[in-house]
């Protein structure tokens, strides 16, 4: 231990923890509901990799952020930003997941 584990948590740190927890909860709920569809796409209409499909979803969300910002619809904008954060995390997970699958550690 470096002594910082018991330091007071600042308001900003508490907000960071709450936002991270909300994104974690969203990703886990979607994974329970849809399974590993993001990491293991079925490939009926597309043979793109999971990472390529995530890039498309990220592009779509960025376009929506741009559009909702212009519309001033705060709720839609916040949900879209949270989805975008989730997709960015899933892109990192996809790279690690792919390595695990290749090694047979899945």
C-alpha positions in Angstrom: 0.0 0.0 0.0 1.2 3.5 -0.8 -0.9 5.2 1.8 -3.3 6.8 -0.6 -5.9 4.1 -0.4 -7.5 5.7 2.6 -7.3 9.3 1.5 -10.5 11.3 1.2 -12.3 11.0 -2.1 -12.9 14.4 -3.7 -16.2 15.4 -5.3 -14.7 15.1 -8.7 -13.3 11.6 -7.9 -16.7 10.5 -6.7 -18.3 11.7 -9.9 -15.7 9.9 -12.0 -16.4 6.7 -10.0 -20.2 7.1 -10.5 -19.8 7.6 -14.3 -17.5 4.6 -14.7 -19.9 2.5 -12.7 -22.9 3.6 -14.9 -21.0 2.7 -18.1 -19.9 -0.7 -16.5 -23.5 -1.4 -15.6 -24.8 -0.5 -19.1 -22.2 -2.8 -20.8 -22.9 -5.7 -18.5 -26.7 -5.3 -18.9 -26.3 -5.3 -22.7 -24.0 -8.3 -22.6 -26.5 -10.2 -20.5 -29.3 -9.2 -22.9 -27.5 -9.7 -26.2 -24.7 -12.2 -25.3 -21.4 -11.6 -27.0 -22.9 -10.3 -30.2 -20.5 -7.3 -30.2 -17.5 -9.5 -29.7 -18.8 -12.5 -31.8 -21.0 -11.2 -34.6 -23.0 -13.8 -36.4 -22.0 -12.5 -39.8 -25.3 -13.0 -41.7 -25.1 -9.8 -43.7 -21.5 -8.8 -43.0 -18.3 -10.6 -42.6 -16.6 -7.6 -41.0 -14.6 -8.2 -37.8 -16.0 -7.3 -34.4 -13.6 -4.3 -34.3 -14.6 -3.1 -37.8 -18.3 -3.3 -36.8 -17.5 -1.4 -33.6 -15.8 1.3 -35.7 -19.0 1.7 -37.7 -21.1 1.9 -34.5 -18.7 4.6 -33.2 -19.0 6.6 -36.4 -22.8 6.4 -36.1 -22.7 7.6 -32.5 -20.4 10.4 -33.3 -22.8 11.5 -36.0 -25.7 11.3 -33.5 -23.7 13.4 -31.0 -23.2 16.0 -33.6 -26.9 16.0 -34.6 -28.3 15.9 -31.0 -26.0 18.8 -30.0 -27.6 20.9 -32.7 -31.1 19.8 -31.5 -30.3 20.6 -27.9 -31.9 17.4 -26.8 -30.0 16.8 -23.6 -31.4 13.4 -22.7 -30.7 11.9 -26.2 -27.3 13.5 -26.2 -26.3 12.1 -22.8 -27.5 8.6 -23.7 -25.6 8.8 -27.0 -22.4 9.9 -25.3 -22.7 7.1 -22.8 -23.2 4.6 -25.7 -20.2 6.1 -27.4 -18.1 5.6 -24.3 -19.3 2.0 -24.1 -18.4 1.3 -27.7 -14.9 2.7 -27.2 -14.4 0.4 -24.2 -15.8 -2.5 -26.1 -13.2 -1.8 -28.9 -10.5 -2.2 -26.3 -12.2 -5.4 -25.0 -12.5 -6.7 -28.5 -8.8 -6.6 -29.1 -8.1 -8.4 -25.8 -11.0 -10.9 -26.5 -9.6 -11.7 -29.9 -6.2 -12.5 -28.4 -7.8 -14.8 -25.8 -9.7 -16.6 -28.5 -6.6 -17.1 -30.6 -4.8 -18.5 -27.5 -7.8 -20.7 -26.6 -8.2 -19.0 -23.3 -11.8 -17.9 -23.9 
